[in-house]
Amino acid sequence: MADYYGKGRTNIFKVKDIDALKTALAGAEFTVEARPDRGADAVVICVSDNDAAGSWSQLVYTEDDAEPTELFVPDMIADHLQDGQVAVFVHAGSEKLRYLSAYSIAVHANGQQVRLDLDDIYQRAAEEFGVDVNEIDWAMY
């Protein structure tokens, strides 16, 4: 059985306070990179290379808690975004060429989210071409 390897990164967006965002992500395997070329409070977030899964959801262990807490960055980012900003979280990965996986989640500063999965193409193709989705083979084995 092969291992799954994924990568994750965001677009560049502006936050209220870079240090507060870094503190909120402390203990997880994310890198917050300041992008001063795009403004004083502009950042990009990457899933660090230590997390081979590239996941936007990670378990965070703190000294105070015996049990870890789950941190899903798209669910907490709106509190850190400047008004009108949109953070886009992209994930792509694969298990050799058995299957490829990719999705994006966009989060507006007001907390609204929208998600798009690469696998949505099968349902969309079925609807667009008037065929049964079960008649379309998936690009995996």
Secondary structure, 3 states (H helix, E strand, C coil): CCCCEEEEEECCEEECCHHHHHHHCCCCCEEEEECHHHCCCEEEEEECCCCCCCCCEEEECCCCCCCCEEEEHHHHHHHHECCCCEEEEEEEEEECCCEEEEEEEEEECCCCEEEEECCHHHHHHHHHHCCCHHHCCCCCC
